[in-house]
Amino acid sequence: MDLHQMHSHLQMEGIICICGSAQMGRDITNKLQDMYKQIENIAPYLAFKNISELEQKHQLITELWG
């Protein structure tokens, strides 16, 4: 799935589940922030805010360890 497909998925209230190591979770979260910065052309703090909103709406679910 490319960034545009992922963005579209989230816009349609899709859900992303991340399960694995804490480092992998950080890497994926960083990629999601990059997606928002690139596609929506927004500032980094707004991209971070979007990720937080996804977590609050239970569209981004994580189970990380290590």
PQR file of N, CA, C, O and H, with PARSE charges and radii, in Angstrom:
ATOM      1  N   MET A   1       0.853  -1.167   0.000 -0.4000 1.5000
ATOM      2  CA  MET A   1       0.000   0.000   0.000 -0.0000 2.0000
ATOM      3  C   MET A   1       0.905   1.237   0.000  0.5500 1.7000
ATOM      4  O   MET A   1       1.796   1.356   0.841 -0.5500 1.4000
ATOM      5  N   ASP A   2       0.677   2.149  -0.937 -0.4000 1.5000
ATOM      6  CA  ASP A   2       1.493   3.355  -0.966 -0.0000 2.0000
ATOM      7  C   ASP A   2       0.887   4.432  -0.060  0.5500 1.7000
ATOM      8  O   ASP A   2      -0.180   4.239   0.521 -0.5500 1.4000
ATOM      9  H   ASP A   2      -0.047   2.052  -1.621  0.4000 1.0000
ATOM     10  N   LEU A   3       1.577   5.558   0.049 -0.4000 1.5000
ATOM     11  CA  LEU A   3       1.146   6.605   0.971 -0.0000 2.0000
ATOM     12  C   LEU A   3      -0.229   7.175   0.612  0.5500 1.7000
ATOM     13  O   LEU A   3      -1.025   7.476   1.500 -0.5500 1.4000
ATOM     14  H   LEU A   3       2.444   5.715  -0.423  0.4000 1.0000
ATOM     15  N   HIS A   4      -0.507   7.323  -0.678 -0.4000 1.5000
ATOM     16  CA  HIS A   4      -1.802   7.861  -1.093 -0.0000 2.0000
ATOM     17  C   HIS A   4      -2.937   6.899  -0.741  0.5500 1.7000
ATOM     18  O   HIS A   4      -4.010   7.331  -0.320 -0.5500 1.4000
ATOM     19  H   HIS A   4       0.140   7.078  -1.400  0.4000 1.0000
ATOM     20  N   GLN A   5      -2.704   5.614  -0.912 -0.4000 1.5000
ATOM     21  CA  GLN A   5      -3.720   4.631  -0.543 -0.0000 2.0000
ATOM     22  C   GLN A   5      -3.939   4.621   0.967  0.5500 1.7000
ATOM     23  O   GLN A   5      -5.073   4.520   1.436 -0.5500 1.4000
ATOM     24  H   GLN A   5      -1.833   5.263  -1.255  0.4000 1.0000
ATOM     25  N   MET A   6      -2.851   4.727   1.721 -0.4000 1.5000
ATOM     26  CA  MET A   6      -2.949   4.758   3.178 -0.0000 2.0000
ATOM     27  C   MET A   6      -3.726   5.992   3.627  0.5500 1.7000
ATOM     28  O   MET A   6      -4.591   5.904   4.498 -0.5500 1.4000
ATOM     29  H   MET A   6      -1.930   4.809   1.340  0.4000 1.0000
ATOM     30  N   HIS A   7      -3.419   7.125   3.036 -0.4000 1.5000
ATOM     31  CA  HIS A   7      -4.114   8.367   3.372 -0.0000 2.0000
ATOM     32  C   HIS A   7      -5.608   8.230   3.065  0.5500 1.7000
ATOM     33  O   HIS A   7      -6.448   8.617   3.877 -0.5500 1.4000
ATOM     34  H   HIS A   7      -2.717   7.197   2.327  0.4000 1.0000
ATOM     35  N   SER A   8      -5.930   7.689   1.911 -0.4000 1.5000
ATOM     36  CA  SER A   8      -7.320   7.494   1.527 -0.0000 2.0000
ATOM     37  C   SER A   8      -8.023   6.550   2.510  0.5500 1.7000
ATOM     38  O   SER A   8      -9.164   6.789   2.904 -0.5500 1.4000
ATOM     39  H   SER A   8      -5.247   7.376   1.251  0.4000 1.0000
ATOM     40  N   HIS A   9      -7.336   5.490   2.892 -0.4000 1.5000
ATOM     41  CA  HIS A   9      -7.873   4.519   3.853 -0.0000 2.0000
ATOM     42  C   HIS A   9      -8.240   5.211   5.167  0.5500 1.7000
ATOM     43  O   HIS A   9      -9.309   4.965   5.725 -0.5500 1.4000
ATOM     44  H   HIS A   9      -6.409   5.296   2.572  0.4000 1.0000
ATOM     45  N   LEU A  10      -7.361   6.065   5.650 -0.4000 1.5000
ATOM     46  CA  LEU A  10      -7.608   6.758   6.915 -0.0000 2.0000
ATOM     47  C   LEU A  10      -8.707   7.807   6.767  0.5500 1.7000
ATOM     48  O   LEU A  10      -9.478   8.030   7.701 -0.5500 1.4000
ATOM     49  H   LEU A  10      -6.493   6.265   5.197  0.4000 1.0000
ATOM     50  N   GLN A  11      -8.784   8.449   5.609 -0.4000 1.5000
ATOM     51  CA  GLN A  11      -9.838   9.439   5.380 -0.0000 2.0000
ATOM     52  C   GLN A  11     -11.216   8.784   5.386  0.5500 1.7000
ATOM     53  O   GLN A  11     -12.207   9.426   5.736 -0.5500 1.4000
ATOM     54  H   GLN A  11      -8.158   8.267   4.851  0.4000 1.0000
ATOM     55  N   MET A  12     -11.284   7.516   5.004 -0.4000 1.5000
ATOM     56  CA  MET A  12     -12.542   6.779   4.998 -0.0000 2.0000
ATOM     57  C   MET A  12     -12.769   6.056   6.332  0.5500 1.7000
ATOM     58  O   MET A  12     -13.553   5.111   6.416 -0.5500 1.4000
ATOM     59  H   MET A  12     -10.480   6.994   4.720  0.4000 1.0000
ATOM     60  N   GLU A  13     -12.063   6.524   7.376 -0.4000 1.5000
ATOM     61  CA  GLU A  13     -12.172   5.995   8.735 -0.0000 2.0000
ATOM     62  C   GLU A  13     -11.692   4.557   8.864  0.5500 1.7000
ATOM     63  O   GLU A  13     -12.191   3.795   9.693 -0.5500 1.4000
ATOM     64  H   GLU A  13     -11.426   7.291   7.308  0.4000 1.0000
ATOM     65  N   GLY A  14     -10.716   4.195   8.032 -0.4000 1.5000
ATOM     66  CA  GLY A  14     -10.102   2.880   8.146 -0.0000 2.0000
ATOM     67  C   GLY A  14      -9.254   2.791   9.404  0.5500 1.7000
ATOM     68  O   GLY A  14      -8.991   3.796  10.064 -0.5500 1.4000
ATOM     69  H   GLY A  14     -10.312   4.814   7.359  0.4000 1.0000
ATOM     70  N   ILE A  15      -8.835   1.591   9.723 -0.4000 1.5000
ATOM     71  CA  ILE A  15      -8.070   1.328  10.946 -0.0000 2.0000
ATOM     72  C   ILE A  15      -6.714   0.741  10.573  0.5500 1.7000
ATOM     73  O   ILE A  15      -6.603  -0.068   9.652 -0.5500 1.4000
ATOM     74  H   ILE A  15      -9.048   0.775   9.187  0.4000 1.0000
ATOM     75  N   ILE A  16      -5.688   1.162  11.303 -0.4000 1.5000
ATOM     76  CA  ILE A  16      -4.342   0.610  11.155 -0.0000 2.0000
ATOM     77  C   ILE A  16      -3.954   0.000  12.496  0.5500 1.7000
ATOM     78  O   ILE A  16      -4.040   0.660  13.531 -0.5500 1.4000
ATOM     79  H   ILE A  16      -5.778   1.819  12.051  0.4000 1.0000
ATOM     80  N   CYS A  17      -3.530  -1.246  12.476 -0.4000 1.5000
ATOM     81  CA  CYS A  17      -3.042  -1.931  13.680 -0.0000 2.0000
ATOM     82  C   CYS A  17      -1.544  -2.165  13.508  0.5500 1.7000
ATOM     83  O   CYS A  17      -1.105  -2.716  12.499 -0.5500 1.4000
ATOM     84  H   CYS A  17      -3.460  -1.782  11.635  0.4000 1.0000
ATOM     85  N   ILE A  18      -0.775  -1.748  14.489 -0.4000 1.5000
ATOM     86  CA  ILE A  18       0.675  -1.940  14.476 -0.0000 2.0000
ATOM     87  C   ILE A  18       1.029  -2.848  15.641  0.5500 1.7000
ATOM     88  O   ILE A  18       0.806  -2.489  16.797 -0.5500 1.4000
ATOM     89  H   ILE A  18      -1.131  -1.300  15.309  0.4000 1.0000
ATOM     90  N   CYS A  19       1.573  -4.008  15.353 -0.4000 1.5000
ATOM     91  CA  CYS A  19       1.989  -4.966  16.381 -0.0000 2.0000
ATOM     92  C   CYS A  19       3.439  -5.343  16.115  0.5500 1.7000
ATOM     93  O   CYS A  19       3.791  -5.745  15.006 -0.5500 1.4000
ATOM     94  H   CYS A  19       1.754  -4.299  14.413  0.4000 1.0000
ATOM     95  N   GLY A  20       4.270  -5.214  17.128 -0.4000 1.5000
ATOM     96  CA  GLY A  20       5.666  -5.589  16.961 -0.0000 2.0000
ATOM     97  C   GLY A  20       6.542  -4.834  17.938  0.5500 1.7000
ATOM     98  O   GLY A  20       6.093  -4.410  19.002 -0.5500 1.4000
ATOM     99  H   GLY A  20       3.984  -4.888  18.029  0.4000 1.0000
ATOM    100  N   SER A  21       7.793  -4.674  17.561 -0.4000 1.5000
ATOM    101  CA  SER A  21       8.749  -4.021  18.443 -0.0000 2.0000
ATOM    102  C   SER A  21       8.457  -2.527  18.553  0.5500 1.7000
ATOM    103  O   SER A  21       7.851  -1.928  17.665 -0.5500 1.4000
ATOM    104  H   SER A  21       8.158  -5.019  16.696  0.4000 1.0000
ATOM    105  N   ALA A  22       8.901  -1.944  19.659 -0.4000 1.5000
ATOM    106  CA  ALA A  22       8.705  -0.513  19.875 -0.0000 2.0000
ATOM    107  C   ALA A  22       9.392   0.297  18.782  0.5500 1.7000
ATOM    108  O   ALA A  22       8.854   1.310  18.335 -0.5500 1.4000
ATOM    109  H   ALA A  22       9.394  -2.430  20.380  0.4000 1.0000
ATOM    110  N   GLN A  23      10.564  -0.133  18.349 -0.4000 1.5000
ATOM    111  CA  GLN A  23      11.288   0.582  17.290 -0.0000 2.0000
ATOM    112  C   GLN A  23      10.495   0.547  15.978  0.5500 1.7000
ATOM    113  O   GLN A  23      10.397   1.559  15.283 -0.5500 1.4000
ATOM    114  H   GLN A  23      11.001  -0.956  18.711  0.4000 1.0000
ATOM    115  N   MET A  24       9.943  -0.592  15.651 -0.4000 1.5000
ATOM    116  CA  MET A  24       9.134  -0.696  14.435 -0.0000 2.0000
ATOM    117  C   MET A  24       7.924   0.230  14.530  0.5500 1.7000
ATOM    118  O   MET A  24       7.570   0.891  13.554 -0.5500 1.4000
ATOM    119  H   MET A  24      10.023  -1.413  16.215  0.4000 1.0000
ATOM    120  N   GLY A  25       7.290   0.279  15.698 -0.4000 1.5000
ATOM    121  CA  GLY A  25       6.149   1.158  15.902 -0.0000 2.0000
ATOM    122  C   GLY A  25       6.512   2.612  15.690  0.5500 1.7000
ATOM    123  O   GLY A  25       5.758   3.361  15.068 -0.5500 1.4000
ATOM    124  H   GLY A  25       7.578  -0.258  16.491  0.4000 1.0000
ATOM    125  N   ARG A  26       7.681   3.023  16.213 -0.4000 1.5000
ATOM    126  CA  ARG A  26       8.147   4.399  16.004 -0.0000 2.0000
ATOM    127  C   ARG A  26       8.405   4.668  14.534  0.5500 1.7000
ATOM    128  O   ARG A  26       8.061   5.733  14.021 -0.5500 1.4000
ATOM    129  H   ARG A  26       8.293   2.415  16.718  0.4000 1.0000
ATOM    130  N   ASP A  27       9.016   3.695  13.850 -0.4000 1.5000
ATOM    131  CA  ASP A  27       9.308   3.864  12.424 -0.0000 2.0000
ATOM    132  C   ASP A  27       8.019   4.040  11.615  0.5500 1.7000
ATOM    133  O   ASP A  27       7.949   4.902  10.738 -0.5500 1.4000
ATOM    134  H   ASP A  27       9.296   2.830  14.267  0.4000 1.0000
ATOM    135  N   ILE A  28       7.023   3.243  11.901 -0.4000 1.5000
ATOM    136  CA  ILE A  28       5.751   3.338  11.174 -0.0000 2.0000
ATOM    137  C   ILE A  28       5.050   4.653  11.498  0.5500 1.7000
ATOM    138  O   ILE A  28       4.505   5.300  10.605 -0.5500 1.4000
ATOM    139  H   ILE A  28       7.079   2.544  12.613  0.4000 1.0000
ATOM    140  N   THR A  29       5.060   5.047  12.752 -0.4000 1.5000
ATOM    141  CA  THR A  29       4.451   6.325  13.138 -0.0000 2.0000
ATOM    142  C   THR A  29       5.142   7.479  12.427  0.5500 1.7000
ATOM    143  O   THR A  29       4.483   8.413  11.969 -0.5500 1.4000
ATOM    144  H   THR A  29       5.503   4.521  13.478  0.4000 1.0000
ATOM    145  N   ASN A  30       6.469   7.419  12.332 -0.4000 1.5000
ATOM    146  CA  ASN A  30       7.205   8.458  11.603 -0.0000 2.0000
ATOM    147  C   ASN A  30       6.800   8.487  10.131  0.5500 1.7000
ATOM    148  O   ASN A  30       6.670   9.562   9.546 -0.5500 1.4000
ATOM    149  H   ASN A  30       7.004   6.660  12.704  0.4000 1.0000
ATOM    150  N   LYS A  31       6.601   7.317   9.532 -0.4000 1.5000
ATOM    151  CA  LYS A  31       6.168   7.257   8.131 -0.0000 2.0000
ATOM    152  C   LYS A  31       4.772   7.850   7.970  0.5500 1.7000
ATOM    153  O   LYS A  31       4.499   8.535   6.985 -0.5500 1.4000
ATOM    154  H   LYS A  31       6.707   6.444  10.008  0.4000 1.0000
ATOM    155  N   LEU A  32       3.889   7.592   8.929 -0.4000 1.5000
ATOM    156  CA  LEU A  32       2.551   8.173   8.873 -0.0000 2.0000
ATOM    157  C   LEU A  32       2.624   9.699   8.978  0.5500 1.7000
ATOM    158  O   LEU A  32       1.899  10.407   8.279 -0.5500 1.4000
ATOM    159  H   LEU A  32       4.111   7.035   9.730  0.4000 1.0000
ATOM    160  N   GLN A  33       3.500  10.201   9.854 -0.4000 1.5000
ATOM    161  CA  GLN A  33       3.674  11.645   9.955 -0.0000 2.0000
ATOM    162  C   GLN A  33       4.208  12.210   8.643  0.5500 1.7000
ATOM    163  O   GLN A  33       3.753  13.257   8.182 -0.5500 1.4000
ATOM    164  H   GLN A  33       4.089   9.626  10.422  0.4000 1.0000
ATOM    165  N   ASP A  34       5.175  11.516   8.042 -0.4000 1.5000
ATOM    166  CA  ASP A  34       5.698  11.942   6.736 -0.0000 2.0000
ATOM    167  C   ASP A  34       4.590  11.972   5.691  0.5500 1.7000
ATOM    168  O   ASP A  34       4.547  12.866   4.845 -0.5500 1.4000
ATOM    169  H   ASP A  34       5.545  10.666   8.417  0.4000 1.0000
ATOM    170  N   MET A  35       3.692  10.988   5.755 -0.4000 1.5000
ATOM    171  CA  MET A  35       2.577  10.918   4.820 -0.0000 2.0000
ATOM    172  C   MET A  35       1.735  12.186   4.927  0.5500 1.7000
ATOM    173  O   MET A  35       1.412  12.808   3.915 -0.5500 1.4000
ATOM    174  H   MET A  35       3.726  10.262   6.442  0.4000 1.0000
ATOM    175  N   TYR A  36       1.383  12.565   6.146 -0.4000 1.5000
ATOM    176  CA  TYR A  36       0.574  13.771   6.332 -0.0000 2.0000
ATOM    177  C   TYR A  36       1.320  15.012   5.856  0.5500 1.7000
ATOM    178  O   TYR A  36       0.736  15.877   5.203 -0.5500 1.4000
ATOM    179  H   TYR A  36       1.646  12.060   6.968  0.4000 1.0000
ATOM    180  N   LYS A  37       2.612  15.103   6.182 -0.4000 1.5000
ATOM    181  CA  LYS A  37       3.387  16.276   5.766 -0.0000 2.0000
ATOM    182  C   LYS A  37       3.453  16.366   4.241  0.5500 1.7000
ATOM    183  O   LYS A  37       3.338  17.453   3.675 -0.5500 1.4000
ATOM    184  H   LYS A  37       3.086  14.401   6.712  0.4000 1.0000
ATOM    185  N   GLN A  38       3.634  15.237   3.588 -0.4000 1.5000
ATOM    186  CA  GLN A  38       3.783  15.212   2.135 -0.0000 2.0000
ATOM    187  C   GLN A  38       2.445  15.431   1.414  0.5500 1.7000
ATOM    188  O   GLN A  38       2.353  16.288   0.535 -0.5500 1.4000
ATOM    189  H   GLN A  38       3.728  14.354   4.048  0.4000 1.0000
ATOM    190  N   ILE A  39       1.429  14.678   1.773 -0.4000 1.5000
ATOM    191  CA  ILE A  39       0.163  14.699   1.040 -0.0000 2.0000
ATOM    192  C   ILE A  39      -0.666  15.938   1.380  0.5500 1.7000
ATOM    193  O   ILE A  39      -1.256  16.552   0.491 -0.5500 1.4000
ATOM    194  H   ILE A  39       1.504  13.982   2.487  0.4000 1.0000
ATOM    195  N   GLU A  40      -0.713  16.305   2.655 -0.4000 1.5000
ATOM    196  CA  GLU A  40      -1.519  17.450   3.051 -0.0000 2.0000
ATOM    197  C   GLU A  40      -0.705  18.733   3.139  0.5500 1.7000
ATOM    198  O   GLU A  40      -1.252  19.812   3.369 -0.5500 1.4000
ATOM    199  H   GLU A  40      -0.233  15.806   3.377  0.4000 1.0000
ATOM    200  N   ASN A  41       0.605  18.607   2.955 -0.4000 1.5000
ATOM    201  CA  ASN A  41       1.511  19.761   2.974 -0.0000 2.0000
ATOM    202  C   ASN A  41       1.329  20.583   4.263  0.5500 1.7000
ATOM    203  O   ASN A  41       1.084  21.789   4.222 -0.5500 1.4000
ATOM    204  H   ASN A  41       1.049  17.731   2.769  0.4000 1.0000
ATOM    205  N   ILE A  42       1.456  19.892   5.400 -0.4000 1.5000
ATOM    206  CA  ILE A  42       1.258  20.536   6.691 -0.0000 2.0000
ATOM    207  C   ILE A  42       2.551  20.525   7.498  0.5500 1.7000
ATOM    208  O   ILE A  42       3.488  19.787   7.192 -0.5500 1.4000
ATOM    209  H   ILE A  42       1.654  18.912   5.432  0.4000 1.0000
ATOM    210  N   ALA A  43       2.579  21.352   8.526 -0.4000 1.5000
ATOM    211  CA  ALA A  43       3.743  21.454   9.404 -0.0000 2.0000
ATOM    212  C   ALA A  43       3.889  20.183  10.236  0.5500 1.7000
ATOM    213  O   ALA A  43       2.901  19.495  10.491 -0.5500 1.4000
ATOM    214  H   ALA A  43       1.818  21.951   8.774  0.4000 1.0000
ATOM    215  N   PRO A  44       5.117  19.866  10.660 -0.5600 1.5000
ATOM    216  CA  PRO A  44       5.347  18.643  11.444  0.2800 2.0000
ATOM    217  C   PRO A  44       4.483  18.536  12.694  0.5500 1.7000
ATOM    218  O   PRO A  44       4.010  17.446  13.016 -0.5500 1.4000
ATOM    219  N   TYR A  45       4.264  19.644  13.408 -0.4000 1.5000
ATOM    220  CA  TYR A  45       3.455  19.548  14.629 -0.0000 2.0000
ATOM    221  C   TYR A  45       2.004  19.191  14.312  0.5500 1.7000
ATOM    222  O   TYR A  45       1.339  18.545  15.122 -0.5500 1.4000
ATOM    223  H   TYR A  45       4.648  20.530  13.146  0.4000 1.0000
ATOM    224  N   LEU A  46       1.502  19.603  13.143 -0.4000 1.5000
ATOM    225  CA  LEU A  46       0.141  19.230  12.752 -0.0000 2.0000
ATOM    226  C   LEU A  46       0.068  17.759  12.352  0.5500 1.7000
ATOM    227  O   LEU A  46      -0.937  17.090  12.593 -0.5500 1.4000
ATOM    228  H   LEU A  46       2.041  20.127  12.484  0.4000 1.0000
ATOM    229  N   ALA A  47       1.135  17.266  11.742 -0.4000 1.5000
ATOM    230  CA  ALA A  47       1.190  15.842  11.399 -0.0000 2.0000
ATOM    231  C   ALA A  47       1.168  15.008  12.677  0.5500 1.7000
ATOM    232  O   ALA A  47       0.478  13.991  12.746 -0.5500 1.4000
ATOM    233  H   ALA A  47       1.952  17.809  11.546  0.4000 1.0000
ATOM    234  N   PHE A  48       1.919  15.436  13.682 -0.4000 1.5000
ATOM    235  CA  PHE A  48       1.919  14.750  14.978 -0.0000 2.0000
ATOM    236  C   PHE A  48       0.527  14.793  15.601  0.5500 1.7000
ATOM    237  O   PHE A  48       0.064  13.805  16.172 -0.5500 1.4000
ATOM    238  H   PHE A  48       2.480  16.262  13.626  0.4000 1.0000
ATOM    239  N   LYS A  49      -0.135  15.940  15.488 -0.4000 1.5000
ATOM    240  CA  LYS A  49      -1.498  16.094  16.018 -0.0000 2.0000
ATOM    241  C   LYS A  49      -2.445  15.125  15.317  0.5500 1.7000
ATOM    242  O   LYS A  49      -3.304  14.525  15.964 -0.5500 1.4000
ATOM    243  H   LYS A  49       0.241  16.742  15.024  0.4000 1.0000
ATOM    244  N   ASN A  50      -2.300  14.965  14.008 -0.4000 1.5000
ATOM    245  CA  ASN A  50      -3.151  14.029  13.259 -0.0000 2.0000
ATOM    246  C   ASN A  50      -2.970  12.602  13.766  0.5500 1.7000
ATOM    247  O   ASN A  50      -3.943  11.857  13.886 -0.5500 1.4000
ATOM    248  H   ASN A  50      -1.603  15.452  13.482  0.4000 1.0000
ATOM    249  N   ILE A  51      -1.736  12.221  14.063 -0.4000 1.5000
ATOM    250  CA  ILE A  51      -1.468  10.880  14.590 -0.0000 2.0000
ATOM    251  C   ILE A  51      -2.154  10.714  15.946  0.5500 1.7000
ATOM    252  O   ILE A  51      -2.764   9.677  16.211 -0.5500 1.4000
ATOM    253  H   ILE A  51      -0.946  12.826  13.966  0.4000 1.0000
ATOM    254  N   SER A  52      -2.058  11.722  16.795 -0.4000 1.5000
ATOM    255  CA  SER A  52      -2.721  11.669  18.106 -0.0000 2.0000
ATOM    256  C   SER A  52      -4.232  11.526  17.954  0.5500 1.7000
ATOM    257  O   SER A  52      -4.868  10.787  18.705 -0.5500 1.4000
ATOM    258  H   SER A  52      -1.563  12.564  16.580  0.4000 1.0000
ATOM    259  N   GLU A  53      -4.801  12.230  16.988 -0.4000 1.5000
ATOM    260  CA  GLU A  53      -6.243  12.133  16.745 -0.0000 2.0000
ATOM    261  C   GLU A  53      -6.631  10.740  16.266  0.5500 1.7000
ATOM    262  O   GLU A  53      -7.683  10.222  16.643 -0.5500 1.4000
ATOM    263  H   GLU A  53      -4.284  12.830  16.378  0.4000 1.0000
ATOM    264  N   LEU A  54      -5.786  10.131  15.435 -0.4000 1.5000
ATOM    265  CA  LEU A  54      -6.051   8.763  14.985 -0.0000 2.0000
ATOM    266  C   LEU A  54      -6.106   7.818  16.179  0.5500 1.7000
ATOM    267  O   LEU A  54      -6.975   6.949  16.252 -0.5500 1.4000
ATOM    268  H   LEU A  54      -4.932  10.552  15.129  0.4000 1.0000
ATOM    269  N   GLU A  55      -5.175   7.992  17.114 -0.4000 1.5000
ATOM    270  CA  GLU A  55      -5.148   7.146  18.309 -0.0000 2.0000
ATOM    271  C   GLU A  55      -6.400   7.368  19.163  0.5500 1.7000
ATOM    272  O   GLU A  55      -6.980   6.411  19.674 -0.5500 1.4000
ATOM    273  H   GLU A  55      -4.469   8.699  17.054  0.4000 1.0000
ATOM    274  N   GLN A  56      -6.813   8.621  19.315 -0.4000 1.5000
ATOM    275  CA  GLN A  56      -7.995   8.924  20.123 -0.0000 2.0000
ATOM    276  C   GLN A  56      -9.260   8.348  19.498  0.5500 1.7000
ATOM    277  O   GLN A  56     -10.163   7.909  20.210 -0.5500 1.4000
ATOM    278  H   GLN A  56      -6.341   9.399  18.899  0.4000 1.0000
ATOM    279  N   LYS A  57      -9.328   8.347  18.163 -0.4000 1.5000
ATOM    280  CA  LYS A  57     -10.506   7.822  17.464 -0.0000 2.0000
ATOM    281  C   LYS A  57     -10.407   6.313  17.256  0.5500 1.7000
ATOM    282  O   LYS A  57     -11.283   5.715  16.631 -0.5500 1.4000
ATOM    283  H   LYS A  57      -8.594   8.703  17.584  0.4000 1.0000
ATOM    284  N   HIS A  58      -9.352   5.699  17.774 -0.4000 1.5000
ATOM    285  CA  HIS A  58      -9.108   4.258  17.645 -0.0000 2.0000
ATOM    286  C   HIS A  58      -8.983   3.833  16.187  0.5500 1.7000
ATOM    287  O   HIS A  58      -9.399   2.737  15.809 -0.5500 1.4000
ATOM    288  H   HIS A  58      -8.641   6.185  18.282  0.4000 1.0000
ATOM    289  N   GLN A  59      -8.405   4.712  15.375 -0.4000 1.5000
ATOM    290  CA  GLN A  59      -8.070   4.353  13.998 -0.0000 2.0000
ATOM    291  C   GLN A  59      -6.624   3.879  13.910  0.5500 1.7000
ATOM    292  O   GLN A  59      -6.240   3.229  12.938 -0.5500 1.4000
ATOM    293  H   GLN A  59      -8.067   5.602  15.682  0.4000 1.0000
ATOM    294  N   LEU A  60      -5.834   4.196  14.908 -0.4000 1.5000
ATOM    295  CA  LEU A  60      -4.458   3.722  15.008 -0.0000 2.0000
ATOM    296  C   LEU A  60      -4.334   2.975  16.325  0.5500 1.7000
ATOM    297  O   LEU A  60      -4.401   3.566  17.403 -0.5500 1.4000
ATOM    298  H   LEU A  60      -6.146   4.724  15.698  0.4000 1.0000
ATOM    299  N   ILE A  61      -4.153   1.676  16.218 -0.4000 1.5000
ATOM    300  CA  ILE A  61      -4.082   0.808  17.388 -0.0000 2.0000
ATOM    301  C   ILE A  61      -2.694   0.173  17.412  0.5500 1.7000
ATOM    302  O   ILE A  61      -2.239  -0.384  16.413 -0.5500 1.4000
ATOM    303  H   ILE A  61      -4.099   1.197  15.342  0.4000 1.0000
ATOM    304  N   THR A  62      -2.034   0.262  18.551 -0.4000 1.5000
ATOM    305  CA  THR A  62      -0.676  -0.288  18.642 -0.0000 2.0000
ATOM    306  C   THR A  62      -0.575  -1.280  19.794  0.5500 1.7000
ATOM    307  O   THR A  62      -1.190  -1.118  20.848 -0.5500 1.4000
ATOM    308  H   THR A  62      -2.404   0.714  19.363  0.4000 1.0000
ATOM    309  N   GLU A  63       0.218  -2.304  19.552 -0.4000 1.5000
ATOM    310  CA  GLU A  63       0.618  -3.252  20.596 -0.0000 2.0000
ATOM    311  C   GLU A  63       2.104  -3.482  20.385  0.5500 1.7000
ATOM    312  O   GLU A  63       2.516  -4.271  19.535 -0.5500 1.4000
ATOM    313  H   GLU A  63       0.718  -2.436  18.696  0.4000 1.0000
ATOM    314  N   LEU A  64       2.896  -2.777  21.175 -0.4000 1.5000
ATOM    315  CA  LEU A  64       4.342  -2.767  20.973 -0.0000 2.0000
ATOM    316  C   LEU A  64       5.058  -3.270  22.210  0.5500 1.7000
ATOM    317  O   LEU A  64       4.558  -3.145  23.328 -0.5500 1.4000
ATOM    318  H   LEU A  64       2.561  -2.135  21.866  0.4000 1.0000
ATOM    319  N   TRP A  65       6.227  -3.838  22.001 -0.4000 1.5000
ATOM    320  CA  TRP A  65       7.038  -4.328  23.119 -0.0000 2.0000
ATOM    321  C   TRP A  65       8.503  -4.147  22.793  0.5500 1.7000
ATOM    322  O   TRP A  65       8.885  -3.927  21.644 -0.5500 1.4000
ATOM    323  H   TRP A  65       6.633  -3.940  21.094  0.4000 1.0000
ATOM    324  N   GLY A  66       9.308  -4.245  23.824 -0.4000 1.5000
ATOM    325  CA  GLY A  66      10.754  -4.198  23.664 -0.0000 2.0000
ATOM    326  C   GLY A  66      11.281  -2.876  23.740  0.5500 1.7000
ATOM    327  O   GLY A  66      12.492  -2.686  23.622 -0.5500 1.4000
ATOM    328  H   GLY A  66       8.997  -4.424  24.758  0.4000 1.0000
TER
END
